[in-house]
Amino acid sequence: MTRLAGLIEGLDAVVSDGGALDANVTGFAIDNRKVAPGTVFGAFQGLRVNGEDYIADAVKSGAIAVVARPEAKVEGAIHIAHANPRRLFAQLAARYFTPFPDVTVAVTGTNGKTSTVELTRQLWRMMGHHAASIGTLGVTTSVDQVSTGLTTPDIVTFLSNMSGLRREGITHAAFEASSHGLAQYRTEGLPVLAGGFTNLSRDHLDYHGDMDSYFDAKMRLFDEVVGADGAAVVWADDAWSDKVIARVTKRGLRVLSVGVQGQALRLANRTPTQLGQTLEIEVPGEAGGKLYKVNLPLIGAYQAANALTAAGLVIATGGDTAKVLELLGRVQPVRGRLERAVISKAGAPVYVDYAHTPDGLRAAIEALRPHTKGRLIALFGAGGDRDVGKRPLMGQVAAELADHVIVTDDNPRSEEPSTIRAAVMAGATGAQEIGGRRAAIAAAIAQAGADDIVLLAGKGHEQGQIIGDRVLPFDDVTVARECAG
């Protein structure tokens, strides 16, 4: 039995006299349709929906308490009021769902979060731990993968998943902390021992407004979510890295920087190979500096960055440095991240990548360039109802770095696909425009010769294409195999 009074005790909240504090709590919900008798309901103001409009419906369905702003109107249930109801709701829910895995880490950044948490999970698993990751790919363990549909799921789903993992014997968990999730307090409540920063580039400005606000949203991970005695693993070679390190240092967290300019794991050299790359990693603190050689079975500089950040997180939470670096040579590619889908009849390898920002597209193309003897053909689009300013920038990057560019549809959502393509084409001088994504993929593969490489960017692991309000089945890997067959 979980009493409401026990969940509230010690928290900064104003509680009304609208009910009995000794009531038994049966669950938490932020969707009034999921409310059952005994539920604590979170009513928050959003960009499109105001949860306060559904308080009466939630109470009618059995909500015993409502967490909302002091100004909200709550009748028939206890009003737990706070100026920041999202955060208070997260704190209450965490007390309800506890316990969680013993070791949790979080990763933020524009690109690389998914790969980094998954590689962290793999390293932990190879070290003998029962590990899981939560993020864009869903909830992943060594035996299962369940899709949640969001990089950072809502706070109830997130905490429920973490609690469920603990009950299943998971001791180590890594999760993605998106800017939306951090801004909306969807990753609160559980102890986080370390946070990772991958990079920062233009994305989600339709939500955050400008880069400084976007940066501040990311930094909540280090300002408030990571425990006071925790650590920060920072990729040192990004334009924003110095600001991150300054922010982390001000908080008093232990800093492990990794990369060419890294102080904990310094990338001394990186040599592309046919199926991956050889890394020379210097650990400065070991007897004046010890050099490790790692044959990383992943393609691309950005995957080296993700791998080193993952290694840093495992080391920060107690992993032996030598053992962790040895295990990097045994990690597996991550779904939809420079995943080789097929080799065409002509002999051209076709790669699928999630790159959907100018910086992500640049990283994917540059990763494949050393492996390209002939032409590098890049196919991509841009998502509808999202940051429109990045569209011509993506076109510019592709036109600059690829030998042939095909602009097609991504997830147009409610926008007219041709309008989105036109915005991308404005920056993609000399590009070919093909509207339907399947037709575009077929054309890209048909045009590729034996020495060429095809990159299908933007959707990665996604299993559907969002057109209007419908999600139609679509998987780049499957379509590529069908078109190459």
Secondary structure as UniProt FT lines:
FT   HELIX           4..8
FT   TURN            9..10
FT   STRAND          14..15
FT   TURN            21..22
FT   STRAND          27..29
FT   HELIX           32..34
FT   TURN            37..38
FT   STRAND          39..42
FT   HELIX           51..54
FT   HELIX           55..60
FT   TURN            61..62
FT   STRAND          65..68
FT   TURN            70..71
FT   STRAND          78..81
FT   HELIX           85..97
FT   STRAND          103..108
FT   HELIX           113..126
FT   TURN            127..128
FT   STRAND          131..135
FT   TURN            136..137
FT   STRAND          138..140
FT   STRAND          145..146
FT   HELIX           155..167
FT   TURN            168..169
FT   STRAND          172..176
FT   HELIX           179..183
FT   TURN            184..185
FT   STRAND          192..197
FT   HELIX           205..208
FT   HELIX           211..220
FT   HELIX           221..225
FT   STRAND          226..235
FT   TURN            236..237
FT   TURN            239..240
FT   HELIX           241..251
FT   STRAND          254..259
FT   TURN            260..261
FT   STRAND          265..272
FT   STRAND          277..283
FT   TURN            284..285
FT   TURN            287..288
FT   STRAND          290..296
FT   HELIX           301..316
FT   TURN            317..318
FT   HELIX           321..327
FT   HELIX           328..330
FT   TURN            335..336
FT   STRAND          339..343
FT   TURN            345..346
FT   STRAND          349..353
FT   HELIX           358..368
FT   HELIX           369..371
FT   STRAND          376..380
FT   TURN            384..385
FT   TURN            388..389
FT   HELIX           390..401
FT   STRAND          404..407
FT   HELIX           417..425
FT   TURN            426..427
FT   TURN            429..430
FT   STRAND          432..433
FT   HELIX           437..447
FT   TURN            450..451
FT   STRAND          453..457
FT   TURN            460..461
FT   STRAND          464..467
FT   TURN            468..469
FT   STRAND          470..473
FT   HELIX           476..484
//
